[in-house]
Amino acid sequence: MFDSIDDWLIIGVIFAILFWGSTKIPQLAHSLGRAVGEFKKGKLESERELAQSQAAPASTAAPRVVRDNPSGR
């Protein structure tokens, strides 16, 4: 009877309409969309910071100076 995900999706939508009412559904969808957008934004920012932190030590490292020491010290 409920073999596919489409069947469960339809039941979920009907349950949501009965439970919250038809006026709350657009508000819930809007809130969910904003939450997903914020999640993606945070993920992108953390990936960017991680990439910068991995690239920063190699580019900011001071070059080593090798000097000839004729006295052997």
N, C-alpha and C positions, 0 to 999 in steps of 0.2 A: 504494500500500500504506500509506504513512504520510502521508496527506493532511491530517489535522487535528491540532490541538494535543493533543487527547485521546489519540491514539495515542502521541505522544511522551511524554506524561505517564505513561502506563501503563508504557512501556518504562523511563522514568527510575525509577519506583517499584520495578519488578522489579530493575533494576540496583542500586539502593540497598540493597534487602533482601539481594541476593546479596553485595554488597561489604561492607556494614557489619554485616549481621545484623539480625534483627528486634528485638533488644533495644536497639540503638542508635538506631533510627529515632525513637522518642518523645523521646529526649534531644536529638537533632539538631533536631527540630521545636520543642522547648521553647527551645533556644538561639536558633534563628532568630526565634521569636516575641519573645523578650526583646530581641534586636538591633533588630528593627523598632520595638519600643516605645521603645527608647532613642533611635533615630533620630528618631522623631516628636516625642519630648519635647525633644530638642536643637533641632529645627527650630522648634518652638513657642516655645522660650525665645529663640532668636536673632531670630525675628520680633518678639517682644515687646520685646526690647532695642532693635532697630532702630526700632520705632515710638516708644519712649520717647526715643531720641536725636534723632529728627526733631522731636518735639514739645517737647523741653526747650529748645532755643535760643530759640524764639519766646516761651515762657512765662517764662524766667528773664532775658530781656534787660531792662536797666534803662531806664526811660522817659527820653526826652530832655527836658531842661528848656530852654525857649527864654525868654530874658530880654530885655527891652527895654533897649537901651543908648543912653541919650540922648546920650552924648558921641561916639558913632560909632566907638568902638574895638572 
